[in-house]
Amino acid sequence: MLRVAVVGSGPSGVYAAQTLVGQREVPGVRVDVLDRLPAPYGLVRYGVAPDHEKIKSLTGNLRSVLEDERIRFLGNVEVGGAPLTTARMLELYHAVVYCVGAARDRMLGIPGEELAGVHSATAFVSWYSGHPDAGSFDLGGVRSAVVVGAGNVAVDVTRILARGVPELEPTDMPQPALGALADSGVRTVAMVARRGPSQAKFTTKELRELGTLPGVETRADAAELALDPAYADPAAAAALPAVARRNLEVLRGWAEGPSAGGDGRRGIKLRFYLRPVEVLGGPDGRVRGMRFERTAPDGRGGVTGTGAYEDVEAQLVLRSVGYLGVPLPGLPFDPATGTVPHAAGRVVRAGRASVGEYVAGWIKRGPTGVIGTNRPCAKETVSSLLQDAGALARRDLPGDPLDALRAAGLRPVEWPGWLAIEAAEEALGRSLGRRSVKIPDWAGLHAAAGLA
């Protein structure tokens, strides 16, 4: 029997586990899926916006995998430090697949970024998604917000800031976050990109959603859109990918007139060709605005500064300019790419593949792709692992790793513990007159799982 540990219970980890038990070349594979959190599903639970229920329904597919009798979920287990080092993992398992994601956000690298009221979109998403490591957000006094970035995460945080609370109440958003958004005075949100609309990374479905929010006017600036060579040139537009062409048409509509349904009290404006150069602060040490330099296409797919500047009012700034992986103690790491060096998923140490150690997901390829991209990525890694299975299985292992984890003082949350958390969140929702509501703190999760 081949005993494999998968570290991380997000999509890449679950797909790796599913591929391992679903293959026929090596019978008798057993998989433990370990996660630092007592709850499974990774970014599907803690990254997908709460009002995107269709995407969040993917948890049903992930659940069916984790309920397979050949797979065991062990939450509340942190790998990489004492007592569960990467070396210790190889003593307990024939092979280990690390699917630990990319937990750090990129900085803007401009003056004033340390001011109060400047945050990463990652931190904001973690807060409204109920991640137990998230800090709190005080939105009092925030009238105008700036979101720097042009990807789907930037669209998500823009939408959540502008959305009315009645549309968020049916979601699983934690009650403290819902209350803070209900009490906020946010009236305008500017989503700002340094390049043009044809280079934006958001998808058309998510973009269009900004124009359907009840009571919100969504606008684009016609003069800024016109700077994009593809905006007015049909031949240049035809050469773009289909998503970029559709995005341009959506934005063209908002430049000709605001989205329908707005009442003038709340608004979203999409801005392009503006590069952040400074966060402006007040005497109280809090952000009061951002200074941008107008950019222009350089003819090579990039932009160049024009020397013209514009200040935009903001009491809240969220940067959404990408993610980076973080080193896991005991594994090699490439800081330039934020990934673990690998060859077809095999971890590479000092130029040689380390048979028995593997990576999948963002820590393997960087923060690219959508949820479904993790499936072929995990399949490639598992294929490498199965090629090594003959050598791996010859190594004798001690008894059940769960016994070793408990002996080391760890308190794993098994599947029944997770089901108890689910039940507690459903009960919390009923007590608030809502549906299931997330428990957003470690103490609450531990208590619900029976660890308190």
Phi, psi and omega in degrees: 000133178264122181255122185236139171254135172247121183261107183118128184248021172283188183306316182296319179293317181292320178296323177297315179297318180298317180294322181296314183277345182271345181281162184245351184294323182238098182287159173080021178286135174237138188234130167257125176260111183259144177216143178296329180270153177283356180246142179273182170090355172054231185290344175293323177276320190247012180226326178289132183301141184297337180271005175259069188292331180296317178291320180295338179294349175302339178302333177298319177292318179295322179300315183299328177290312184291343177272358176299137184294344179271357182239138180234127176272130177230093179272174180065030182234115180262129181252140174124343177230181178295139003268357187254074179285168177296326177295319179295325178300321180288343173281332184266337185228151174293324182212152179229129176249118182265121181231063193261006171074199181225101194266354185248144178263156177281146177270159174282328179072040181234158178300144176088359183293344181273357183295150174298135182100357175255123185220165171276150173299329178302314180295321180294317178297316179300322181294307183283350176265357175080027178291134185293344177272353187289146172276187180258159178237125175259109182264006178297134180082000179272112176258324183231137179235149174241130174248119182263114180145164182218043175243184182292330177293319176300319177296318180301308185291327175298314182295316181296320179296324185270340187291148175283148181298324178305330179279344180265339181302324180286355182273180178266017179304135179302147183299320178299320179293318179298318179295320179295320178292324179295325183272353185286156178252024182297125180242330180227140176230123176255124175257118194240134179235145181279340178249191186269173183296330181287346176261358183297149184262353180289155178267158188295322180301313181292322179297311182303327183300331178297336180269003181248004184287126180301131176078009184242129173268124178250128185229159169228156183266115183300322181295322178289319179298324183294342177290338181285123183303333182275350186291317184252357183250105181304323180294317178293321178296321182296335181278351181282158170301156185301321181297316180297320178297316179294320178301317179300320181291321176298313181294325178300319179298320181284340175283329180282337178181150183295160178300151179289153175097350180284147179249006178087352182272332178228143182211152174239135175232128177266123184243144182226161179059045175227122182256125179294131180238340181195142169265127184267133182243159176261180181295342179274003180081010180254155179294141175234354178172180177228144175255130180239148170259132175295131176249170179214151178302140181261004179084356181238018181094353178250197179225161176227149179289149181252349183084001176261139186236154178217135176260136180239127180294141176194137171254359177215131176235128176240122178265135180221072187241025174118168182240162174223143171289159177241149181297141171256119183309129179100348177248146174295158186209138176255104184294336181291322181256348183067032182227166173270127178302137184206164172232106183053036178098342177282128177299134180253121177244125178050041175085359182235143178292134179265096182295124183115343179238131187219162177225152174210159178084204186297327180291345177267313189246356186090168185283074181231158175084180179250183184305317182295338179298336182289339183292305177295329177297313179294323180297319178298316181296315181296325177300317177296317180299317182293329175296332180267359191300321182302314179290322183295318187288344180287345183276129179284142179241157173290195183289204183301125178303331180300322178296321180292322179297315180293322179296332180276002178094003177280155181235080182295143172261112178275180186303318177300328176294320177295319178297327176293323175297315178304314181296321179294323179290326175293320178294321177298316179300316180298322181292338180260003183073025180235179171280194182308133182236131184294143168274119191261012184225155182300316183299318179294319178295317179296318179297316181296326181278357179086020181262347185291000000 
